[in-house]
Amino acid sequence: MSTDHANTIHPTPAEAKSDSGLPTSIAQLVGKAAALLRRGWTILTSVGAGFAIFAVFAVQGVVLARLLGPTDRGAYATIVFYTQALTYIGLLGTSLSIARRAAKSPDGRPLLARAALRSGLMTGVLTMAVVMGLALVALPADKQHLAPLCLLAALLLPFEHARLSVLAVDHGAANFGRYNVNRLFAASVLPALLIGLWVSGLKSLMVVAILAVVAPAVGLVFQLASRRDRQLLSPSAPPIRKLLSEGRPYALATLATDLFGRLDMLLMLWLTSLTKQGLYAAAIPAASVMMVAPHTLHLFAFNAGANRERRLSWKKLGLSASLVGGFQLISAAAFALVLPFLMLLVFGSEFRDAIPFALLLVAANTVGGCSYIIEGYLQGRDKALIGVWARVLGAVVMLATAAALYGTLAELAIPAAAIAANLASLVCVAVALLVEVHIQHIGGHSTEPVPDTEAAP
């Protein structure tokens, strides 16, 4: 052995160089920091898009209120009630089964997008038929004159289902740039059309219903154009029946969640006048700001749960719960202070009686937002049925609370009951999450990647 070779000092692992010329340990830290920044930027832009969409819907609510007034606003709420209530239920869980496939099979996404389009058109037509049936047989006697417009509103479902199904591919692929752009555009179409109608001075309930059908059709065209897929009629995979089969567990969860979410409006539909229903409908978009961040974080929670390579530790759970809970509480307190002034400013004095509805709904959505984020993680862990039982419990609590309070509080008993219902659901999913993390913990898993056990000591 030569003297030069014998005296060579080999670098320690901490001194080893990466391809970039940096020590390996520093390069790893830089890589982790860059990945963390990218993920933080993705979350930030997605939450920003969520708030932008909320702003768009808030504008839509204001324009509808100004355009129609309390009574006709209640009529519009009746017209679209069954259509909106069954939009996501009618997808039969396929949006989540499509998202999971897109996450697992990157090479199959073009074929999956075409299958998603055809699946959405099929479920949209089926749901439209169900909504039309409900419009004919399930309206209160004093609101049955609105049935023809309910039939008209149902025509939007095939377009909306096709759009949502294709959008699910971008969700699963974590292509949140295109995902957020398409969401924002689709949300903006109807408000833009309504503003044009308002400026024109034409105040027609029928025209508003027609524009509600046109809007999702425009959103679908934009969605397909953004994918630049010129082979929409080419072969697709998997078969639609496979997507329906894989979506079955999610269908139950969506059914429970959406029926629970619309239960208050169902009670308003059957128990109150069109004017009271219009006031409540105006309060909903005002209070929905408390669901903006949770809806976005639900997507990330779902993807985190679906990622089997990383598990949730107690430390990560505590930090996440503190951040989400603190954000919701602080936001709710701040928003509740300014909400009465904002409602009078943007809706006008004729909607003054909507303020108590809005304040109670802010409290309900604050709690419901936390529950929705937890459900996203549990759904990613293939535990979607937990959300079903949580919503069933919440529905029972809501009906019981509304029945107990209605004689005293009248219509205010409905949003008050929504608070109690969301609290019951939150307790249910929170216990399920703690059990899930405990199972992961005793199994020896954590949120940190497993070290390379084959490395030399």
Secondary structure, 3 states (H helix, E strand, C coil): CCHHHHCCCCCCHHHCECCCCCEHHHHHHHHHHHHHHHHHHHHHHHHHHHHHHHHHHHHHHHHHHHHHHHHHHHHHHHHHHHHHHHHCHHHCCHHHHHHHHHHHCHHHHHHHHHHHHHHHHHHHHHHHHHHHHHHHHCCCHHHHHHHHHHHHHHHHHHHHHHHHHHHHHHHHCCCHHHHHHHHHHHHHHHHHHHHHHHHHCCCCHHHHHHHHHHHHHHHHHHHHHHHCCCCCCCCCCCCHHHHHHHCHHHHHHHHHHHHHHHHHHHHHHHHCCHHHHHHHHHHHHHHHHHHHHHHHHHHHHHHHHHCCCCCCCHHHHHHHHHHHHHHHHHHHHHHHHHHHHHHHHHHCHHHHHHHHHHHHHHHHHHHHHHHHHHHHHHHHCCCHHHHHHHHHHHHHHHHHHHHHHHHHHHHHHHHHHHHHHHHHHHHHHHHHHHHHHHHHHHCCCCCCCCCCCCCCC
